[in-house]
């Protein structure tokens, strides 16, 4: 399995719009076992995304899907920047 945890900084006051865009663009992603978008409780403009995939190749392939490409294009203007990014190797857990 392949995992990613990343932080996105939304433009001031636009976090909820960006969250909606991110959640609407990820309905059908083959190989995605878990995709969680969370608000950062200490930063009103920050979002954390936690992903678990069956493989790194599935994650790469997801970036070419039309729905994901559209979400990236729609969300781009609401992104102020990116923070920490961690790759992980999930070994199991609930819902995986």
Helices and strands as residue ranges (DSSP letters): E 2-10, H 15-24, E 32-39, E 46-53, H 56-62, H 66-75, G 76-78, E 79-88
